[in-house]
Amino acid sequence: MKFSSPALKLETETSLASEAHRQIIVAAANKAGAHVSWADKLGNNTLTDADVLGLAVKYTVAVNK
């Protein structure tokens, strides 16, 4: 993934590493219509950074339409 600045890259990496941010993103995505299996992946620690980023982007866009 390419970032427009080193600061944005660092901020994104920090957010992805935060368990609280992961929980917020998954909960918001589920509320917006994502499949509940994402919550299962979060619970069994198989949710990847790419998964979290994808959920954040897809469901943020869906909610803000």
N, CA and C atoms as an extended XYZ file, in Angstrom:
195
Properties=species:S:1:pos:R:3:atomname:S:1:resname:S:1:resid:I:1 pbc="F F F"
N         0.829       -1.162        0.000 N   MET     1
C         0.000        0.000        0.000 CA  MET     1
C         0.882        1.236        0.000 C   MET     1
N         0.501        2.239       -0.782 N   LYS     2
C         1.269        3.477       -0.858 CA  LYS     2
C         0.569        4.558       -0.034 C   LYS     2
N         1.363        5.342        0.657 N   PHE     3
C         0.847        6.429        1.483 CA  PHE     3
C         1.344        7.752        0.939 C   PHE     3
N         0.555        8.790        1.117 N   SER     4
C         0.917       10.106        0.598 CA  SER     4
C         1.977       10.808        1.446 C   SER     4
N         2.174       10.319        2.656 N   SER     5
C         3.202       10.921        3.513 CA  SER     5
C         3.660        9.909        4.561 C   SER     5
N         4.883       10.080        5.059 N   PRO     6
C         5.363        9.197        6.130 CA  PRO     6
C         4.504        9.297        7.395 C   PRO     6
N         3.978       10.494        7.670 N   ALA     7
C         3.145       10.671        8.866 CA  ALA     7
C         1.853        9.871        8.755 C   ALA     7
N         1.234        9.864        7.574 N   LEU     8
C         0.010        9.092        7.367 CA  LEU     8
C         0.291        7.600        7.490 C   LEU     8
N         1.424        7.152        6.971 N   LYS     9
C         1.814        5.741        7.083 CA  LYS     9
C         1.964        5.354        8.554 C   LYS     9
N         2.661        6.176        9.317 N   LEU    10
C         2.866        5.891       10.737 CA  LEU    10
C         1.548        5.878       11.495 C   LEU    10
N         0.681        6.846       11.220 N   GLU    11
C        -0.618        6.915       11.888 CA  GLU    11
C        -1.462        5.678       11.572 C   GLU    11
N        -1.454        5.245       10.332 N   THR    12
C        -2.214        4.058        9.927 CA  THR    12
C        -1.667        2.811       10.609 C   THR    12
N        -0.353        2.658       10.614 N   GLU    13
C         0.251        1.492       11.265 CA  GLU    13
C        -0.043        1.470       12.757 C   GLU    13
N        -0.014        2.620       13.398 N   THR    14
C        -0.310        2.711       14.833 CA  THR    14
C        -1.759        2.331       15.103 C   THR    14
N        -2.669        2.825       14.278 N   SER    15
C        -4.087        2.502       14.447 CA  SER    15
C        -4.342        1.012       14.257 C   SER    15
N        -3.710        0.420       13.256 N   LEU    16
C        -3.921       -1.002       12.990 CA  LEU    16
C        -3.387       -1.870       14.122 C   LEU    16
N        -2.376       -1.402       14.804 N   ALA    17
C        -1.794       -2.172       15.903 CA  ALA    17
C        -2.628       -2.088       17.179 C   ALA    17
N        -3.515       -1.131       17.257 N   SER    18
C        -4.322       -0.924       18.457 CA  SER    18
C        -5.518       -1.873       18.473 C   SER    18
N        -5.600       -2.687       19.503 N   GLU    19
C        -6.725       -3.620       19.639 CA  GLU    19
C        -8.043       -2.867       19.762 C   GLU    19
N        -8.031       -1.750       20.462 N   ALA    20
C        -9.257       -0.953       20.607 CA  ALA    20
C        -9.735       -0.434       19.258 C   ALA    20
N        -8.811        0.049       18.433 N   HIS    21
C        -9.194        0.527       17.100 CA  HIS    21
C        -9.741       -0.617       16.258 C   HIS    21
N        -9.118       -1.785       16.358 N   ARG    22
C        -9.605       -2.949       15.611 CA  ARG    22
C       -11.044       -3.275       16.021 C   ARG    22
N       -11.309       -3.250       17.321 N   GLN    23
C       -12.655       -3.552       17.814 CA  GLN    23
C       -13.671       -2.524       17.329 C   GLN    23
N       -13.285       -1.256       17.351 N   ILE    24
C       -14.180       -0.197       16.884 CA  ILE    24
C       -14.482       -0.361       15.403 C   ILE    24
N       -13.465       -0.632       14.608 N   ILE    25
C       -13.656       -0.784       13.161 CA  ILE    25
C       -14.546       -1.974       12.854 C   ILE    25
N       -14.299       -3.105       13.498 N   VAL    26
C       -15.107       -4.301       13.247 CA  VAL    26
C       -16.546       -4.076       13.705 C   VAL    26
N       -16.734       -3.481       14.865 N   ALA    27
C       -18.089       -3.222       15.358 CA  ALA    27
C       -18.848       -2.283       14.418 C   ALA    27
N       -18.177       -1.236       13.950 N   ALA    28
C       -18.829       -0.296       13.025 CA  ALA    28
C       -19.145       -0.968       11.696 C   ALA    28
N       -18.234       -1.789       11.205 N   ALA    29
C       -18.468       -2.498        9.949 CA  ALA    29
C       -19.635       -3.471       10.087 C   ALA    29
N       -19.681       -4.196       11.190 N   ASN    30
C       -20.796       -5.124       11.412 CA  ASN    30
C       -22.117       -4.372       11.476 C   ASN    30
N       -22.127       -3.248       12.156 N   LYS    31
C       -23.345       -2.440       12.260 CA  LYS    31
C       -23.784       -1.918       10.882 C   LYS    31
N       -22.794       -1.673       10.008 N   ALA    32
C       -23.087       -1.158        8.663 CA  ALA    32
C       -23.407       -2.270        7.669 C   ALA    32
N       -23.344       -3.537        8.127 N   GLY    33
C       -23.741       -4.627        7.251 CA  GLY    33
C       -22.692       -5.666        6.941 C   GLY    33
N       -21.498       -5.537        7.490 N   ALA    34
C       -20.466       -6.547        7.261 CA  ALA    34
C       -20.872       -7.865        7.915 C   ALA    34
N       -20.393       -8.952        7.365 N   HIS    35
C       -20.713      -10.272        7.898 CA  HIS    35
C       -20.131      -10.435        9.304 C   HIS    35
N       -20.846      -11.129       10.164 N   VAL    36
C       -20.407      -11.318       11.555 CA  VAL    36
C       -19.131      -12.142       11.673 C   VAL    36
N       -18.728      -12.796       10.608 N   SER    37
C       -17.487      -13.579       10.660 CA  SER    37
C       -16.272      -12.701       10.938 C   SER    37
N       -16.383      -11.389       10.614 N   TRP    38
C       -15.266      -10.490       10.913 CA  TRP    38
C       -15.067      -10.375       12.421 C   TRP    38
N       -16.138      -10.364       13.168 N   ALA    39
C       -16.034      -10.321       14.627 CA  ALA    39
C       -15.415      -11.616       15.152 C   ALA    39
N       -15.757      -12.740       14.515 N   ASP    40
C       -15.154      -14.018       14.902 CA  ASP    40
C       -13.651      -13.996       14.655 C   ASP    40
N       -13.248      -13.448       13.505 N   LYS    41
C       -11.813      -13.361       13.193 CA  LYS    41
C       -11.091      -12.467       14.200 C   LYS    41
N       -11.762      -11.377       14.596 N   LEU    42
C       -11.163      -10.502       15.605 CA  LEU    42
C       -11.000      -11.275       16.914 C   LEU    42
N       -12.028      -12.021       17.284 N   GLY    43
C       -12.001      -12.774       18.542 CA  GLY    43
C       -10.960      -13.876       18.584 C   GLY    43
N       -10.720      -14.527       17.436 N   ASN    44
C        -9.732      -15.614       17.450 CA  ASN    44
C        -8.378      -15.178       16.892 C   ASN    44
N        -8.196      -13.850       16.785 N   ASN    45
C        -6.918      -13.252       16.432 CA  ASN    45
C        -6.404      -13.647       15.043 C   ASN    45
N        -7.322      -13.830       14.093 N   THR    46
C        -6.906      -14.141       12.721 CA  THR    46
C        -7.210      -12.985       11.766 C   THR    46
N        -7.663      -11.875       12.291 N   LEU    47
C        -7.943      -10.690       11.487 CA  LEU    47
C        -6.619      -10.010       11.156 C   LEU    47
N        -6.341       -9.833        9.878 N   THR    48
C        -5.073       -9.219        9.471 CA  THR    48
C        -5.198       -7.703        9.391 C   THR    48
N        -4.066       -7.039        9.291 N   ASP    49
C        -4.071       -5.589        9.114 CA  ASP    49
C        -4.808       -5.218        7.826 C   ASP    49
N        -4.599       -6.005        6.788 N   ALA    50
C        -5.269       -5.750        5.511 CA  ALA    50
C        -6.787       -5.887        5.664 C   ALA    50
N        -7.230       -6.873        6.446 N   ASP    51
C        -8.667       -7.041        6.706 CA  ASP    51
C        -9.239       -5.793        7.387 C   ASP    51
N        -8.549       -5.330        8.416 N   VAL    52
C        -9.025       -4.180        9.184 CA  VAL    52
C        -9.069       -2.944        8.302 C   VAL    52
N        -8.022       -2.736        7.530 N   LEU    53
C        -7.978       -1.577        6.645 CA  LEU    53
C        -9.079       -1.656        5.594 C   LEU    53
N        -9.284       -2.836        5.044 N   GLY    54
C       -10.346       -3.018        4.060 CA  GLY    54
C       -11.729       -2.747        4.635 C   GLY    54
N       -11.976       -3.247        5.831 N   LEU    55
C       -13.259       -2.989        6.495 CA  LEU    55
C       -13.445       -1.498        6.759 C   LEU    55
N       -12.396       -0.868        7.237 N   ALA    56
C       -12.484        0.565        7.539 CA  ALA    56
C       -12.818        1.363        6.295 C   ALA    56
N       -12.141        1.070        5.209 N   VAL    57
C       -12.373        1.817        3.970 CA  VAL    57
C       -13.748        1.501        3.398 C   VAL    57
N       -14.073        0.230        3.263 N   LYS    58
C       -15.331       -0.154        2.624 CA  LYS    58
C       -16.545        0.349        3.398 C   LYS    58
N       -16.546        0.160        4.696 N   TYR    59
C       -17.739        0.501        5.463 CA  TYR    59
C       -17.783        1.967        5.866 C   TYR    59
N       -16.655        2.654        5.888 N   THR    60
C       -16.682        4.097        6.080 CA  THR    60
C       -17.304        4.752        4.862 C   THR    60
N       -16.928        4.281        3.702 N   VAL    61
C       -17.509        4.809        2.466 CA  VAL    61
C       -18.998        4.502        2.411 C   VAL    61
N       -19.389        3.280        2.795 N   ALA    62
C       -20.793        2.890        2.766 CA  ALA    62
C       -21.636        3.735        3.718 C   ALA    62
N       -21.102        4.031        4.877 N   VAL    63
C       -21.842        4.795        5.879 CA  VAL    63
C       -21.945        6.264        5.469 C   VAL    63
N       -20.924        6.769        4.800 N   ASN    64
C       -20.891        8.193        4.461 CA  ASN    64
C       -21.499        8.530        3.115 C   ASN    64
N       -22.154        7.580        2.465 N   LYS    65
C       -22.793        7.837        1.167 CA  LYS    65
C       -23.987        8.733        1.341 C   LYS    65
